Amino acid sequence: MTGLFKLTAALLCFSSFSVAQQPLDFLRQGDTLLFQGDSITDGGRQRTGSDYNHIMGQDYAYVLAAEIGAEYPERGFIFVNRGISGDRVAELAARWEVDTLDLKPSLLSILVGINDTLGRGPRSETVEEYERTYDKLLADTIAALPDAKIVLGQPFLLPVGKYKDGYAAEMVEVKKRQVVVERLAAKYHLPVVLYQKVFDAACEKTPADHWSWDGVHPTYAGHGLMAKEWLRTVDAFWSSAGK
């Protein structure tokens, strides 16, 4: 068993993995797992489908696809990354039909909000606008894909680089978007991956620049941490192993 799944097993108090108690056991063979968001999800991914070395980028989505794909090849999951660097929820909404609904994912993971928070000038938007657009996005997705499982990721920020000195002030705005994500998750009965919480805990043991190189974008270690927390959260919410 790989390291990611050993840790997940420990966190969920698995005594062993049986056929009925695999991670993501609520998914069917051949299901599509789609990751949506901004640069944190984009991870420098290759935009063409011909380069299979780089189509998932270098990020938590890639780590998850690599670990799950290697551990359970017989399940034939299809992993797709449609994150785009710089996107806010408004940009996601503009491309949602083609980049999400038309792909008909069985599981959709969304992480968006840091650009909505830190954007200035013509790209700035209010918390209310962020929530209104995100809410409609979720409502439209549930209407179009009623059987799809949706996972919401909490936007986060670490005290690194240009965000170190003014971190407390920046976090006031980030927390407002985090509250929105948690409120929408409660409204639609969806799981939330609490990235800020897991990064804060990690930073108590290791300096923040081990987990993020600029405060916004994770290092390889940060993406690994995100992948573990994503799997733990999703299994705890849906899988029989997490019940």
N, C-alpha and C positions, 0 to 999 in steps of 0.2 A: 504494500500500500504506500502511496506517495506521501510526502511530508504534509501537503495541504490536507489530505484526507485523514491522516493520523491526528492532526490537530483538531480538525472538525469533529472527528469521532470522539475525541476527549472532551471537547466542549459540550457536545450533545449527550455525553455519558452513554455512548454506544458500547455495548459489550462485544458486539461483532456485527459485521455487515452480512446480512442474508440477502437472498434474491429479492425478498419483499422489503428490505430495508437498505436500499442503496440511496445515496444522495440523489435528489431530484426524482425520487421514485413516482412522483405524480405525473411525470411526463411520459409520453408514449415514444416508441421506437421511431426514429426519423424526424422527430419534432425539431422545429427551428427556434433557436434562442437568439433574439435580436437585442443588441445593445445600442442605445441612442443617447446623444448628448453633445457635449462640446469637446474641447481639446483634450480633456482628461480621458475621455473615452476614445477620441480619434486616435491618439497615440502615434501619429505619423503614419497611419495606415495607407497602403497602396490603394488607389481608387479603381484600378482595373482588376477584373476577376482572374486575369491570367497569371498573376504573380502570387502563388499560394504561400510563399514565404512571408508575405507582408500584409495580407488582406485584413488581418485582425489588429494590426498596429502593435505597439509595444506598451501594453497597459494591463490593467486588471482584467479586462475582457479577454485579452490574449492568454493571460495566466489561467483563467478559468477554462477557456476552450482547450488549452494544452493539457491541463491536468485531467479534466473530465473526459476529453477525447482519448487520452492514453489509458486511463483507468477503465473505461467502459466502451471500447470500440464496437462491441456488438450492439450497442444501443443506437448507433448511427445518427447521433444528434448533428444538426447543422448549425454552425455558429456564424452569425453575421454582425458586422460592425458598421454602423451608419453615423457614428459621431463625426461632427465637423467642428474644427477649431474656430473659436470665436463666437459660436452660436449662443443666442439667448433663447428663451422659450418662444419668442415671436418668430425666430428663424426656424425653429423646429416645426412650429405650426404651419409655416409657409410651404414646407416640403413634406409634410406628414403623410399625405395620401400616397405619394410615390415611394418614400423612404421607409414607411412603416405599414400602413394599411394594406398596400398592394403585396407586401411580402408575407402577410398572414402568419405572423409568428405565433407559436404556442406559448412562448414566454417573452415578454417585453420588459427590458430593464432600462430605466430612464435616470440619467443624472444631468441636471441642468440647474443653473442658478447663480454660479459665481460671476459669470459675465453680466447677468442681470443686476448683480449687486455692485460690482466694481466699475461698471460702465459709466462713462461721464459724457457730457455734452449731448449730441444728437442721439447717442445710443442709450441714454439714461431712461429709466422707466420707474414708475412708482411700485411699491409693494403690491398695491391693489391691482395694478395692471398685470404684474407677474402672476398673481393668484387667479385673476379672471381668465387670462389666456391659458394657463396651465389647467385650470378647472375644465374649460371647454375642450381642451386637448384630450383629457381623460374621459370626459363624457362621450365625445365622438368616437374614441377608440373602443370603449365598452359597448357602444351601440353597434359599431361595425364588426367587432370581434368579441362577441359575448363570452366565448369560451377561453379566451387568452388570459393567462396569468400575467399580472403587471406588478413590477417591483419598482419602488421609488428610492432613489439615492439622495441622501442629505448633502446639500452643498457644504463645503468646508473651506477653512483657511487656516494656515499655520504661521507662526511668527518668524518668518524667514525673509531675508532680503529686504526689499523696500517696504514690506508689511510689518517688519519687526518693531520699529519705533512707534508706529501709530496703530499697533495691533488691536488694542482695546476699542478704539473708535471704529475701526473697520469691522470688528466683530459685532458691533451693535447692529449694523445693517445686515451682515451675514445671518445673524440669528433670526432676524425678521423673516428671511426667506426660508430658513430651517423650520420655523413655526408654520409657515404656509404649507410646506411639504408634509409635515406631520398632520396638519389639519385636513389636507386633501386625502391623505392615506386613511385617516379615520372616516372621512365621508364615504369613501368608496371601498372600505374594508381591504386595504392593501398593506403589504409589509413595507417598512422603511428601513433601509440600511443606514445605521447611524455612524457615518464615517467620522464626523467630528468627535464623537465620543470615543471611538477606538483610537483615533490619532492623539487625542488629548491624553489618554491613558498611556499610550506608547511614549509620548514625549516626557512623561514623568520619569521614565527609565533611561531614555536615550535622547540626545538633543534633536530638536525639530528638524534640523537640516539633514539628518539621516533619513527622514521620511519624505521630505519635500525639498527640492533644490531652489525654489523661488517663493514658496508659501502657497502657491496655487497648484502647481503640477508635482505629482509624487515622483520620487526616485523609484528605482526597481524595487527597493524594499517597501516603499509606500504602496506600490501597486500590489505587491504580494500581500500586504496587510489588508488592503481593500478586498482582494479576492477571497481571503479567508472569512472576512466579516460578511461579505455578500453570501457566500455559501451557507454560513452558519445561520444567517437571518432567513434565507429562503427555505432551508430545511426545517427550521423551527416553526415556520408559518404554515407550510403545506405538506411536507413529506411525512409519511407515517413514522419514519425514524425520529422525527423531531417532536412527535406528540408524546 
